[in-house]
Amino acid sequence: MSKVTIVIVMYHYVRNMHETDYPDIKGLLIKNFKGQLDYLSRNYRFISIEDYVDFLYDNKEIPKNSCILTFDDGLKDHYVNVFLILKKKKIPGCFFPSTGPISTMKVLFVHKTHFLLAKLGERSFLINLTLQLEEKPLNFLKNFLFQINLMKKIFIILTIH
């Protein structure tokens, strides 16, 4: 089997932030998302998660420069802004909605963090972090580090031999 590179691109917020109730939450503008799709279309071949699974387990062929798009947390953005663009361009996407907020009626820690950063600013947010860290250091640190690790994964390149 020849060497295949698969680029997995992970998205969260895809919206025109200035048009939302929370304009200071960081995200990707819709026009920039379309630009990324154009770039990826020129340099990679989009495959579905099913194609990837078939490649891994059934030795099915996939293009040498394959790309999988993933969308985390099941945000409204994904349906309103992303889904129609992907459908129009016939690009597969893999959506991972979070079930926790539905079953527990609680906002995910990562979204609370984004909201607080947007509302408080970085300085106030860090002061708040320090206070919480002093009160419950182990629980807070464990949860915070887990979320930071999730947020770091923007672009993962897997090389399969």
N, C-alpha and C positions, 0 to 999 in steps of 0.2 A: 504494500500500500504506500502511495506517495504521501509526502508531508502536506498536511492541510492546516491552514490557519483559520481560526474562527474568532471573529471579533464580536464580543457581546457588549452592547451599549445599553446602559441602564438609565432610565429617566424617572423623574418624580414630577415636579411641577412643570407643566408646559402651558403657559398662559401669558396674556398681556397683563402683567402685574398692575400697571397703572389703571386698569379698568376694573379691578377687584376691590373688595372691602378691605383687603390687606395688601396694599401696594408695596410695602417694604419687605415682604417675604421674598426671599431670593427664588428665582426660577428661570426658566428658559422662555424667551419670547417666541411666539408662534412663528414669526418670520425667520428667526434663527433656527428653530426646529426644522422648518422647510429647507433652509440652507444646509443644515446638517444632512438631511435626507438626500439632497442633491449631491453633496460631496460623497456620501456613502454609496449612492447609486453608481457614481462614476468609478469608484475604487473597489467595490465589493459586490457580491451577489447575496441578496437577502434570502434567508431560508427560515422556515418555521421551526419552532421548538420540536415539532413532530419529526421534521427532516433530520434534526440533530440527534434525536433519540434513535431513529432508524439507522443513522450512521454509526452511532456508538454500539448498538446491540445487534443490528442485522447486517452490518458491513455494507450498507447502501452508500452509493457515491453521493458526494456533495461537491460543489465548486471549491477550487483551491483557496480562494479568498472569500469565505462565507461570512455573513454578518447576521446576528440575531438581535432584534430590538426588544427590550423588556421595559415594562412600565409597572412601577411598584406602588402599592398602597390603595389602588382602586379609586383614585381621585376623580372628581367630577371632570377635571381637565382632560382626562384620558378619553372620556366619552365625547364631551363637547368639542374639544379641540384636536385631539389626536386621531381618534377612530375614523372620522370622515376623511381626513387627509390620507391615512394609510389605505383606506378602502378605495379612494379615487386613484391612488398611485399603484394599487394592487401590491402593497408591501405587507408581508405578515408581521404581526407583533404578538408578543406574549405578555398578557396582563396578569398581575399578581395582586388581587384585592386583599386587603387586610381584614380578617374576620373579627379580630379582637374588638375594635370599636363598636361593631354591631352587637356582639354578644355581651360585652361588658358595659356598653354605653359610656366608654371612656376614650378620650383622645389619646392617640399614640404619643409616647414620650418625645419622639423626634419632631412631631408636629407642634407639640407644646414648646419645644426648644425654638423652632422656627418663629412661632408667634411671639415668644418672649424676646428673642433677638430683634425682631422687627419693631416691637412696641417699646422696649426699654433701651435699645441700643447696646452695643457691645460692652461698654464700660459698666453700665448698670447691671447688665446680665451677668458679667463676671463677678461683680460684688455679691449678687444674689447667689451665684454658684458657690462662692467662698463661704457664705453664711450657712448654706445647706450642707456643705461638705463638713463644716465644723460640728453640725448637729447630728447627722447620720452619715458619717464618712463611708462606711463599707457598703451599705445599700445604694447610696447615691453614686459612688464611684463605679460600682459594678454596672449599674444601669446606664450611666453616662458613657462609659467606655464601650459598652455594647453598641449603643446608638452611634457613637463616633465611628466605630468600625464599619457600620452599615453605610454611613454617609460617605465614607472614603471611596467606596466602590463606584466609580463613575465609568471607568473604561477598563474592562478586563480582556486580556488577550490570552487565549488558550492555544497552545500549539499541540496538535495531535500527531503522533508519529504513526 
